[in-house]
């Protein structure tokens, strides 16, 4: 099987590549940065946000691969333009599996315009991919994972870990009772491998969470345990937490923290993955911290 993977250097790619190698797949990897070099893989250094890079990918695939499966781990909004370029040279995939995010659901009404824009971009990309693949008769599957973690390349769990390592405590806004389902990147890689040739998953979108539901407070406490550190949680009223955050951001505008992130500590961000359990026996692990 020929498989092309964009975003191959992502944390999901880190776990997915060995699985596909065990299946003796011929892998073509697309991305900006090559993190490792392995046998039976071809790496194309590309930025799919640029027209010239997409054209180079399309030309290369059109010349060298007659039939392939495409796995898109890069931002979903980059996919529609690439599919259009692939169509021009007659190099469309025979199967497509792509990654979206539950941010498409949780941030659509955010008070932060940047987060609303993200949700809208994901929603538009999902719609465009679905329509394009339906028109071109490409079997497609889209995954919407929740809070991904696994090898230190995420922006959430790793941020909490680094904060605890540096300061030996972690601040919480109010009870921090919002529910979470952290999902390990290896479980998502396994899900992708399972659905590649499974017709029941064609033309479907799946929400994929982790196998354990925790409050935000419980999740952070589990991270303390995983680091082998004594739990030190500082609870602040939400209003005071927001004010302190604003003061910190005044002196460090590089911090990617918003008031909406504070509010979400007390919001439930859980999604049913019963369809994935039914269709391809999705059985994610509990949170490892």
C-alpha positions as CSV (number, residue, x, y, z in Angstrom):
1,X,0.0,0.0,0.0
2,X,1.3,3.5,-0.9
3,X,0.5,6.0,1.8
4,X,1.1,9.8,1.7
5,X,1.1,11.5,5.1
6,X,1.1,15.3,5.6
7,X,2.0,16.6,9.1
8,X,4.2,13.5,9.4
9,X,6.4,15.0,12.1
10,X,3.4,15.6,14.4
11,X,2.9,13.7,17.6
12,X,0.4,11.4,15.9
13,X,2.8,10.8,13.1
14,X,5.4,9.8,15.6
15,X,3.3,6.8,16.6
16,X,1.7,6.2,13.2
17,X,4.8,5.7,11.1
18,X,6.1,2.6,12.9
19,X,2.6,1.0,12.7
20,X,2.4,1.5,8.9
21,X,6.0,0.3,8.5
22,X,5.0,-3.0,10.1
23,X,2.3,-3.3,7.4
24,X,5.1,-2.9,4.8
25,X,3.5,0.3,3.5
26,X,5.5,2.5,1.2
27,X,5.4,5.9,2.9
28,X,5.6,9.4,1.4
29,X,6.0,12.0,4.1
30,X,5.1,15.7,3.8
31,X,6.0,18.4,6.2
32,X,8.1,21.4,7.1
33,X,10.6,19.7,9.4
34,X,12.1,16.2,9.3
35,X,12.4,14.9,12.8
36,X,13.8,11.5,11.9
37,X,14.8,9.5,8.8
38,X,13.7,5.9,8.5
39,X,13.9,3.2,5.8
40,X,11.1,2.8,3.2
41,X,10.1,6.5,3.5
42,X,10.4,9.4,1.2
43,X,10.4,12.9,2.7
44,X,9.2,16.0,0.9
45,X,10.0,19.2,2.7
46,X,6.9,21.4,1.9
47,X,4.7,24.1,3.3
48,X,1.2,23.3,2.2
49,X,0.1,26.9,2.9
50,X,2.1,27.9,-0.2
51,X,0.9,27.3,-3.7
52,X,4.3,26.4,-5.1
53,X,4.7,23.7,-2.4
54,X,1.3,22.2,-3.2
55,X,2.1,22.2,-6.9
56,X,5.4,20.4,-6.2
57,X,3.6,17.7,-4.2
58,X,0.9,17.3,-6.9
59,X,3.5,17.0,-9.7
60,X,5.6,14.6,-7.7
61,X,2.7,12.3,-6.8
62,X,1.3,12.5,-10.3
63,X,4.6,11.2,-11.7
64,X,5.6,8.6,-9.2
65,X,2.5,7.0,-7.6
66,X,-0.3,5.4,-9.5
67,X,-2.6,4.7,-6.5
68,X,-2.3,5.8,-2.8
69,X,-4.1,6.5,0.5
70,X,-3.7,10.0,1.9
71,X,-3.6,10.7,5.6
72,X,-3.8,14.4,6.5
73,X,-2.4,15.2,10.0
74,X,-1.7,18.9,9.1
75,X,-4.2,21.7,9.8
76,X,-7.4,20.7,8.0
77,X,-7.9,24.0,6.3
78,X,-4.8,23.3,4.2
79,X,-6.4,20.2,2.6
80,X,-9.1,21.6,0.2
81,X,-6.5,23.6,-1.8
82,X,-4.2,20.6,-2.0
83,X,-7.0,18.3,-3.2
84,X,-7.8,20.9,-5.9
85,X,-4.1,20.8,-7.1
86,X,-4.0,17.0,-7.0
87,X,-7.1,17.0,-9.2
88,X,-5.5,19.2,-11.8
89,X,-2.7,16.6,-12.4
90,X,-5.0,13.6,-12.1
91,X,-3.3,12.4,-8.8
92,X,-6.3,12.2,-6.4
93,X,-6.0,9.6,-3.6
94,X,-8.1,6.5,-3.6
95,X,-8.8,6.9,0.2
96,X,-8.6,9.9,2.6
97,X,-8.3,10.1,6.4
98,X,-8.0,13.6,7.8
99,X,-7.8,15.2,11.2
100,X,-10.0,18.0,12.4
101,X,-10.6,18.9,16.1
102,X,-13.4,19.2,18.7
103,X,-12.3,22.8,18.8
104,X,-14.6,23.1,15.8
105,X,-17.5,22.5,18.4
106,X,-16.1,24.0,21.6
107,X,-14.8,27.3,20.3
108,X,-17.5,28.3,17.8
109,X,-19.1,30.7,20.3
110,X,-15.9,31.8,22.1
111,X,-15.5,35.3,23.3
112,X,-12.1,35.4,21.7
113,X,-12.2,36.2,18.0
114,X,-9.1,34.2,17.2
115,X,-10.8,31.1,18.7
116,X,-14.0,31.7,16.8
117,X,-12.0,32.0,13.6
118,X,-10.3,28.7,14.3
119,X,-13.6,27.0,14.8
120,X,-15.0,28.5,11.6
121,X,-12.0,27.5,9.6
122,X,-12.3,23.9,10.7
123,X,-16.1,23.9,10.0
124,X,-15.6,25.3,6.5
125,X,-12.7,22.9,5.8
126,X,-14.8,19.9,6.9
127,X,-17.6,21.0,4.6
128,X,-15.3,21.6,1.7
129,X,-13.5,18.2,2.1
130,X,-16.8,16.4,2.4
131,X,-18.3,18.0,-0.7
132,X,-15.1,17.5,-2.8
133,X,-14.6,13.9,-1.9
134,X,-18.3,13.1,-2.5
135,X,-18.1,14.7,-5.9
136,X,-14.9,12.9,-6.8
137,X,-16.0,9.6,-5.2
138,X,-13.2,9.4,-2.7
139,X,-14.0,7.5,0.5
140,X,-13.2,9.9,3.3
141,X,-13.1,9.8,7.1
142,X,-12.6,12.7,9.4
143,X,-11.5,12.5,13.1
144,X,-12.1,15.2,15.7
145,X,-9.9,14.4,18.6
146,X,-10.2,16.1,22.0
147,X,-7.2,17.1,24.2
148,X,-4.2,15.3,22.5
149,X,-1.1,14.4,24.5
150,X,1.6,11.7,24.3
151,X,5.1,12.8,23.3
152,X,5.5,16.4,24.5
153,X,4.5,18.1,21.2
154,X,1.0,19.3,22.3
155,X,0.2,22.8,23.5
156,X,-1.9,21.9,26.6
157,X,-0.8,19.0,28.7
158,X,2.9,19.8,27.9
159,X,2.3,23.5,29.0
160,X,0.9,22.3,32.3
161,X,3.8,19.9,32.8
162,X,6.4,22.6,32.1
163,X,4.7,25.0,34.4
164,X,4.7,22.5,37.2
165,X,8.4,21.6,36.6
166,X,9.3,25.2,36.8
167,X,7.2,26.5,39.6
168,X,6.2,23.4,41.6
169,X,2.5,24.5,41.7
170,X,-0.4,25.1,39.3
171,X,-3.1,27.8,39.6
172,X,-6.7,27.0,39.0
173,X,-9.7,29.2,38.4
174,X,-12.5,28.4,40.9
175,X,-13.3,24.7,41.3
176,X,-11.9,23.8,37.8
177,X,-14.7,21.4,37.5
178,X,-14.9,21.3,33.7
179,X,-14.7,17.7,32.3
180,X,-11.9,16.6,30.0
181,X,-11.1,13.5,28.0
182,X,-7.3,13.6,27.2
183,X,-6.6,11.3,24.4
184,X,-3.2,9.7,23.8
185,X,-1.6,10.3,20.3
186,X,-0.8,6.6,20.0
187,X,-4.5,5.7,20.4
188,X,-5.3,8.1,17.5
189,X,-2.6,6.6,15.4
190,X,-4.2,3.2,16.1
191,X,-7.6,4.5,15.1
192,X,-6.2,5.8,11.8
193,X,-4.6,2.5,11.0
194,X,-7.9,0.6,11.8
195,X,-10.1,2.6,9.4
196,X,-7.8,2.7,6.4
197,X,-9.6,-0.2,4.7
198,X,-12.8,-0.3,6.6
199,X,-15.9,0.6,4.5
200,X,-18.2,1.2,7.5
201,X,-16.1,4.3,8.3
202,X,-16.3,5.8,4.9
203,X,-18.0,9.3,4.6
204,X,-18.2,9.7,8.4
205,X,-16.9,12.2,11.0
206,X,-15.9,10.8,14.4
207,X,-15.4,12.6,17.7
208,X,-12.5,10.8,19.5
209,X,-11.8,11.3,23.2
210,X,-9.7,9.5,25.7
211,X,-10.8,6.5,27.8
212,X,-11.2,8.5,31.0
213,X,-13.3,11.5,31.9
214,X,-11.7,13.8,34.5
215,X,-12.4,17.3,35.9
216,X,-9.7,19.8,35.0
217,X,-8.6,19.7,38.6
218,X,-8.3,15.9,38.6
219,X,-6.4,16.1,35.3
220,X,-3.8,18.5,36.7
221,X,-3.5,16.5,39.9
222,X,-2.8,13.4,37.8
223,X,0.0,15.3,36.0
224,X,1.6,16.1,39.4
225,X,1.5,12.3,40.1
226,X,3.0,11.5,36.7
227,X,5.9,13.8,37.3
228,X,6.5,12.4,40.7
229,X,5.9,15.7,42.4
230,X,3.8,16.6,45.5
231,X,0.4,18.1,44.4
232,X,0.3,21.8,44.9
233,X,-2.9,23.4,43.5
234,X,-3.7,27.0,44.2
235,X,-7.4,27.9,43.8
236,X,-8.2,31.5,43.0
237,X,-11.6,33.1,42.3
238,X,-12.2,33.2,38.6
239,X,-12.4,37.0,38.6
240,X,-9.0,37.4,40.4
241,X,-7.5,34.8,38.1
242,X,-8.5,36.7,35.1
243,X,-7.1,40.0,36.5
244,X,-3.8,38.3,37.3
245,X,-3.7,36.9,33.8
246,X,-4.2,40.3,32.3
247,X,-1.4,41.7,34.4
248,X,0.9,38.9,33.4
249,X,0.1,39.3,29.7
250,X,0.9,43.1,29.9
251,X,4.5,42.2,30.7
252,X,4.8,39.1,28.5
253,X,2.7,39.4,25.4
254,X,4.2,36.2,24.0
255,X,2.1,34.1,26.4
256,X,-0.7,32.4,24.4
257,X,-3.2,32.5,27.3
258,X,-6.7,34.1,27.0
259,X,-9.5,34.7,29.4
260,X,-11.5,32.1,27.5
261,X,-9.0,29.5,28.5
262,X,-9.5,30.4,32.1
263,X,-13.3,30.2,31.7
264,X,-13.0,26.8,30.1
265,X,-11.4,25.3,33.2
266,X,-15.0,25.1,34.5
267,X,-16.7,24.1,31.2
268,X,-17.3,20.5,30.1
269,X,-15.5,19.6,26.9
270,X,-16.5,16.0,26.5
271,X,-17.8,14.3,23.4
272,X,-19.4,10.9,22.8
273,X,-17.3,8.5,20.8
274,X,-19.9,5.6,20.8
275,X,-19.9,5.6,17.0
276,X,-16.2,4.9,16.9
277,X,-16.5,2.1,19.5
278,X,-19.2,0.5,17.3
279,X,-17.6,1.0,13.9
280,X,-14.0,0.1,14.6
281,X,-13.7,-1.0,18.2
282,X,-12.1,2.3,19.4
283,X,-10.8,1.6,22.9
284,X,-8.7,4.5,24.1
285,X,-6.6,4.2,27.3
286,X,-7.2,6.2,30.5
287,X,-5.2,9.4,31.2
288,X,-1.6,8.6,32.0
289,X,-0.6,12.1,33.2
